Amino acid sequence: MEKEYFDAAPTDWVAPGDTELIEVDGWPVGLANVDGTFYAFSALCPHQGTKLAGRPLEEGCIITCTGHGSRYDVTNGKVVDDVIQIAVD
């Protein structure tokens, strides 16, 4: 699958170590700034639809679901903790 790129938000809109909720083509998307590199990820947890975006990153690149505690690496979408094994890519 070929990657697609979008102009989604100004680069100064998301501070390093933070995330924001944006919309791309009508879809809610999380945008994370990991030391100046930007990553897009599913803004909603795949388990219960809890909002992931809009809170600070932990350990540099980890976002935690407040609904059930699963933790995801925003740089690759993989599950970091095994509370539930559904990736967010």
Secondary structure, DSSP 8 states (H G I E B T S, - for coil): --------S-GGGS-TT-EEEEEETTEEEEEEEETTEEEEEESB-TTT--B-TTS--BTTTEEE-TTT--EEETTT--BSSTTS-----
